[in-house]
C-alpha cells in the first residue's frame, strides 16, 4: 500500500537507525504494511548513495532475521541519501523531494533535537498546506525539568502539538497496550481496581546487561532518567488512570496527565539508588560499573533506581506504587504486578493475597496468581497460576518500533506522550535527581537482586517480588 508520503530520517548513519529503525521499516515493507513511496536518509557523513545502501544492507542482515535480498532490492529503490547539517540553508536541498505529506524522524543525539526542529521549521517543512507534516522525537526529552521545558518550548516554537510524536517504545509493546484492554474490557476487574482491594503495585524492568557500548550516554543519564522518568512512569499511568470514555488519543492523554499530576511530591526517602559492582552474571564474572571502559573511577551514576509513589486521589488512597529498574541484575525480566489485599487470616491460618501480573519480558503473558485447595483430606491451600500468553503459534506480532511507525504514518497519537505528560513526569523525578546530585549510590553485586536499601521503601507487610533466578 502507498500514500505518496515521504519518510525522512535524520541521523541515518547512526546506531538507532541501523539497529531499530531500518529493520522495522524493512519488516513492514516485507509484510506489505509500509506506505511511504520515498525514504530520504539524511546525515552529516559525506557518503555516496551506494555506500549508504551497502551500510544498511549489511546491518539488515544482522538485525532483520527474515532478510531477503529480493525484498531489499525493491525497498532500496525508494531510498535516497543526502548529506548536510541541520541549518535551514542545507535542509532546503530536500525541498524538491518533499512536496506532500512527510514524516521527519529525529534519530539524533538529544542535544540536536531543538536545532533540527528549528532548522526544519525555518526551511518551511512544518507547513501543512500541501499535506500533513509530522516530527518524531526520540528520548531522552531533556535531562531534568528545566531542560525539558526549554526543549519543549524550542520545539513548540515551530511545531504544533498535534504534529509532534514523542517516541516511547514501551508504549508500542503489546503488553502495555493490553493493560488498557485487560482493565477496561473485562468488567470483573474494575470493581477491584482501587485502594479498597489492591495492596500494592510493582513495576519492574530488570536487565542482566551492562553498558553494551552506551557508556557516553548512560553515564550522563543513569537509571532514573533512562528508564523510570519515561518508560516506567508511562506504564504507571496506564495502570492508575481513570477509565476513559473512549480510545481517542486526546482522551487517553487527558487521563494519563491527570493521574501523573496527582502523584504526591517525592522526598529523598521515597527513592533508592544503586550502582553495580563486580559480580557474576549468567555464570560469567563481570566488572563493576566504575571498572567499565570509559567510566571514571569516582562516577556516582546510578545503574539501579527504585521509587515509591502515592497517588492523592480517591481511587488509590493508601496504595503504594513501586517502580524499579536496574542493570546487571539477576535476570532479564519485566512485569507489572498488582497485589490484591489478603483474605482474613483466620480462614486458612495465613494472609493469602492474589496477584495480577502482566509479564513483558522474557515472554509476554498475563498471569493470575491465585490459591486452590491442595488434594487430600486437609483443608489446606496451594498457589496456582492461570497464565494466558498474548501470542499463539502462527499469530503475527509487530515489534514496538513497527507498531509505532504505523501509528506515526496514520497520525494516531495514543502511544506518544503529550507534552504535559512529559512535563509531569519530570516534575515527579526532579526532586530525586537533585537529592542524588551529591550522594553516592549503594553498590550491589552484579547478578544480584539489587541494593539492599531497596527494602526500606516497602511498607509494613509488603516485599519486593523476587527476580527469577
N, C-alpha and C positions, 0 to 999 in steps of 0.2 A: 504494500500500500504506500502511497505517496501523498504529500500535502504541499509540495513545492516550497518547502521552507528550507532555511539554511541553518546548519548547526556549526557554530564557531567555537573552537577550543583554544583558550589562551593558556600557555604553559604546556603546549602539545608534546614537548620532548621530555617532560618531567615524569616523576615516579608515579604519581596518581594516574596520569593518563595511560601509562603503559601497563600498570597492574590492574586497574579497575575500569577506567572509562572506556578505552577502546575494546577490551574484551567484552564488556556489557553491550556496546554498540554492535560488535560482531555477532554476538549470540542473538540479539534482537533481529538483526538483518537475516540471519540464517533461518529464523522462525517466521519470517515474513511480517515482523512487527515494526520494523524501522521505517519511519515515514519520510524524514528529510531527503531531498534529492541531491543536496550538496553538503559536504563536510569541509570546512576550512580549518586547517590546523595552523596555529599561529604561535611562534616562539621567537626568542632572540637569536637562536643559533642560525648562522648563515649556511643552511643546508640546501642541497638540491632536492627536488621532489622525489627522485629515486632514492636518495639517501634516507629520507624520512619514511618512505613506504617500506623500505627494507628493514628499518628500525622497528616499525610497527609489526611487520610480519614476523620477525624473529621473536618479538615479545608475545604475540598472539600464540605462537607455537608453545610457549611456556605457560601462559595464563588462560588460554581458552582450550580446555581439554578436547573439545569437539572440532578443533580446527580442521578445515577442509580447504585445500588450495583453490579449488574451483569457485567456492563461495567467496573467498578473499579476492580473487581476480575480479569478480563482479562488483564487490563493495569498493575496492580501491579505485575503481574508475570514477567514483564520485568524490574522491578525496583530493583536495588541493593544499599545498603547503605554502605559507607566506612567512617571511621573517621581518622583524621590526621591533620597535619599542612600544610603549603604551601611551605615547603622546598622540594627540589628535591628528597631527600632520602625517604621522606614519600610519595610523589606523585608517585614514581616509583611502588608502590604497585598496581597501577591501570593498569600497562602495560599489564598484561595478558588479561585484558578485552577490551583493545583498540588496535586492530590490523589493523583497516582500517580507513575509514573516521570518523571524530569526531568533535563535537562542544563542546567547553569549555565555559560555561556561568558563568561570574563572578558576581553572585548575592551577592556581598560582600560590606562591608564598603569601601568607596573610598580610604582610606589610605592603603588598602591592594591590590589595583589593580596592582601596579608595582611589588610587591613581588610575587603575583600569576603569572603574566606574565613571570617573570624571572624563577620562580620555574618550571613552565611547560616547558619553553624553555630548561632549564638545564637538565630536565628529558627526553628531546627528543620528546615531544609531538607536537612540531611545525614542525616536519619532515613530509613532504608530499609524501615520497617515495611510501607508500602503500595506498594513498588516501588523499583527501583534509582534512585540519585541519583549524578550524575557532575559533577565540576568540571573544566572545561577552562581551562588557564592558558597564556597566550601567553608568548613570550620578550620581554625577557631575564629569566632566572631568577636575579636577583642581579647585582651588578657586580664581585664578587670572591668568593673562597672564603668569607670570613667572612659577608658579606651574604647569600650564597646559603644558608648553613647557618642563618642567622637566619630567612630567609624559609621555608625548608623546615620548620623547627621550628614556625613560626607556623601554617602550613597543616596540618601533621600533627597539631596540637592539636585540630583539628576534623574532619579528613577522613582516612579510611583510604587507604593507598597504592593499593589497587585501585579507589578512586573517583576518583583524580587522573589527568588526561590532560594531559601537558605537550606542547604543540604544537611540533613541529619540522617545518616544511612540506617540508624537503628529504627527509624520510623518507616523504612521501606521493608523491614523484615515481617514475615507472616506472623510471627509471634506477637509483635507489638500491635499489629492491626487486629489480631484475634482477641486481644484484651477487650477491645471495644465490642466486638461481635459477641464474645462469650458473656460479657457483662449485660449487654442491653438487649440481646435477642432471647436469652434464656430467663424466663420470668422468675424461676425459683431462686436465682441469685440475688436479685435486687432487694428482697426482703431481709437478707442478712448482710448486705454490703454497707455496713455502718458500724459505728462505735459500740452499739449495743451487743453486737455479735462477734466483732473482729478484735482480736487481742493485739495483733501487730502485723506489719507488712515489712518484708525484707526484699530488697532488690540488689542482686549480686551480679557482678561481672568480674570473673577471675581468669587470669592468664598464667600459663607456665612460661611464656616467652619473656625475654628481657627486652633490650632496646632494639635489636634487629636492625642496626644501622640508622635508627632515627634519633640518635643522641642530640643532634643540634637543635631539633625541635623540642624533644621531650625534656631536656634539662632546663629549658625556659618555661615549659608548661607545667609538668607534673601531673599526677593522677587527678587532682581535683579539677583542674582546668580541662584536661584531656578527656575525662570520662563523666564525671559527676555533673559538672555545670551544664552540659548539653544532653548527652545520651540518657543518663540515669534520671535526671530531673524531668525529661520528657516522658519517660516510662512512668515515673511517679505521677505526672499529671494525668496520664491516661487511666491509671488506677483510681485516682482520687477525685476526678472531675465529676460534676453533676450530670445526670442524664440529659443529652441534648434533645431538642425537638426534631432534629433531622441530621442527615450526614453532610450537609453543606459545609464547606471549608470554614466559612466565617463563623458558623455556629460552633464548630469544634474549637476553633481558636478562642472564641469568647469564653468558653467553659474552661479550657486549659489555663488561660491567663487569669481567670477568676480564682482558681484553686492555688495557683502559684502566688498570687497576691495575698492569699490567706495563710501562707506559711509564716509561722512565728519567727521573729528575728533571732538569729543564731548567736549564742555565746560560745566562747572558746571551748567550754567543756562539753559542747554538743558535737565535737569533731575529734577525730584521731588521725594522725599522720604517721606513716611508716616508710622505711626505706630498706630494700632487701640487702642482706649481707651475703657472704659466701654460704653455699649450701649444696644440696643435691636436688636436681630436678629431673624427673623421669629417668632415674638411675645414673645420671651423669653429674659430676662435680661442676659447679658453675661459680664464677666470681661474683663478688658483691657489686653493688651499683657503682661505688666510687673506684672500683678496680676496672670498670669497663673503659674501653678505648674512648678518649675524648672527654671523659668526666673528671672534673677537678677533685682532688682528694678531700676537699672540705665542702663539697656540694651538699646543700641541705634540701635538694629537690625530693619531694615525696613520691614514692612509687606505689604507695597504698594510701587510700583515703576512705574514711567512713564518716557518715553524718547521721545524726538523729534529728528528724524533723517532727514538728507538731503542726497540725492544721487547725487554725482557730475558726471553725465553723460548727454547725450543729451535727453534721453527718459524722465528723471524725473527732469529736471531742474525746480526749483521753487516749487516742490511739497513736502509738509511736510508729513512725516510718523510718526504717533503717536502710541507708544506701551505702554500698561499699564496692570498691574496685581496686585491683592491685595486680602488679606484675610479679613473676617468679613465685607464684603461689602453688598450692598442692595439686591443682587440677585446672584444666581448661573447662570452665563451667560457668553458665549464666542462667539466671532464673528470676522470676517474680513470684514470691511466695507469700500467701495470705494465710495467717493462722487464725482459726476461729477460737473463741473462748472455750475453755474446758467445760465439760458437763459436771454436775455436782459430784464431789469426791466420794460421798458415801455410797454411791451406787456400785462401784467396782473397785474401790479402795485406792484409786489414783485419779488425778485430774487428767482426763484424756482429751486431747484437742485435735481437731481435724485440720488439714492443710489443703488449700487450693494452690497448685503450683503450675505456673507457665514456664516450661523449660525452653530455653533459647539456644543453648549450646551444651554438649556437642550435637544433640538432636533436638528437634522441635516437637513438643507434645504438651498436652495438658494432663496433669496428674491430680486425682482426688485421693488424698491420703486419709483413710478412714479406719474404723475399727469394726471387727466382727467377732462372733463367738468362736473360741477355739473348739475343735472337735473334742468330744469327751463328756464326762459326767459333770465336771466342774463348770460353774458359771464364770468363765474367765474370758479374756479378750486377746485378740491378736491384731496387729496392724495389717491392713490390706491396702493395696494401691490400685485404683482404677485408672488406667492410662489410655489416652486417646492420641495417637500420633496425628500430626497435621496432614502428612502426605502418605498416600497408599502407593503400592507398587504400580508403576505405569502412569501415575499422575505427574503432569509437568509443573514445576515450580519456577519462579523467577527469583534471581538474586536481588538483593536490596537495591543495587545500582540500576539493574534493568527496570525494576518497578518504578523507581524514582524518575528515571529518564522518560519512561512512558507518561508519567504524571506531568512532567515539565512540558512535554510536547502537546499534551491535551489541555494544559492550563489548569490542572487540578492541584490546588494548593493545600489540601488537607494534611499531607505528610510533611509540610515545610513550615517550621515555626515562624509565626508572625513576630514582628519587631517587639511588641510588648511582652511576649513570652520570653524572648531572649533577654530583654532588659530585666524582667523579674527574676530570671534565673541567676543573672549576675548579682542582683540585689541580695539574693539568698546567700550566695557563697562569698561575697566580698568581705564581710567581717572576718571570716575564717582565713582568707588569704592574708589579710592584714595581721591577724593574730599569729600566723605561722611565719611571718616575714623574718623574724629573728629567733625562731625556735627550731632546734634540730629535730628531725623526725626520729621515732624509735626504730632501731634496727631489728629486723626479723630475719630468720634464716631462710634463704631461698628454698623452695619446696615445702614450706610450712603453711599453716592456716592464716598467717599474717601476724601483726604485732599483738602482743598480749594485752596492751592497753585498750584494744577494741572492746573488750568485755565490759569495761566500765561504762560504756554507752547504754548497755542493756538495763532495762527497768527490772524490778524485782520479779522473779519467777520466769523471766524470758532469757533466751540464749540464742546465739547465732546458730543457724543451720550449718553443720559441718560440710566442708567441701569434700566431694568423693575422693577417695584415695586411689 
